[in-house]
Amino acid sequence: MIWKCQLCKVCIKAIKVELFVHIGQLENLPCYCFMDGCDKYPKSCPTLMNHLKNSHNLMVPDMNSHQYYRTRDLGDVCPVSSKVPRSLFPT
């Protein structure tokens, strides 16, 4: 589906998840890194996952259950507190 972002006026061909990531980046709703001593705030969940892999050498198969569920919980909050006003993206 093609959406026109009412915040930045760009047309986006995306699925719902990609749309949420786009809005999250515009709204500056960062995900925080939950690793001890790290103060990074990536702008999206995929960026957080890349940060965990590159900076902490931590990939999903290597996470303990606590870390794994933290990343799943962040997926609900990161992009856009999970509810996007439909008016931001008229078809």
N, C-alpha and C positions, 0 to 999 in steps of 0.2 A: 504494500500500500504506500502511496505517496502522501506525505503530510507537509504542510507549510507551517513552520514554527512561527508563532506570533511574537516570540521574544526576540529572535535574531533575523526573522524574515527569510530564512533559507528553506529550500525544499529538500525534504529528506525521504529517500526510499528506504524504508526500514520496517522491521517487525517491532512489536510492542516493547520488547526488552531493550532494543537499540534506541528506541524513542525515549525511554526512561533514562537511559545513560546520557543521551544528548541533553535532556532537560536538567538532569542532575549536574552536569558540567556547567551549564549556563547559570543555574541557581547557586552554584558554589556550595554544594552539599557534600562535603568530603567524607570518605570512609577513613577511619583511623586504623593505624597498624596496632594490633594488640600484643605485639612482642614486647617483652620487658626492655625498657631503656630506649625504645624507638619512638621518635616523635613525628614520624611521617604521616601526612594526611593526603593520600591519593584522591583524585577527583572522581573515581569510579571504581566499582568492584573489580572489573577486569584489570585495571591498573594496580589495585591493591594486590591481586593475585600475582601479577608480574613482579611487584615489589617484594612480596614474600619469597618468591622463587629466586630472584636475582640478588637481593640484599641479605636474606636470611637462609638461603639455600633450603627453603621449606616448600615442598610440593604437597599436594593433597594426599597422596599415598603415605607420606611421611608424617602427617599431622596426627597428634593424639586426638582423642574424641572431643576434648574441650576446645582445641583449636579448630577442628573441623566444624563443630556446631557454631562457633563464633563467626566463621566465614559464611555459613548458611544464613545465620540471623542477620548479618550485615547486608546480604543480598536483598532482604526485604526493605531495608532502610536506606541504603546507599543512594541509588539513583534518584529517588524522589519520594520519600516517605510513602511509597507505594500507591498513592492516589494522585493522578494527574488530571487537572481540569480539562475536559474534552475541548473547551473553547480555545485552549492554547494550540490545538492542532486540528483545525477544521479540514474536512476532506475536500 
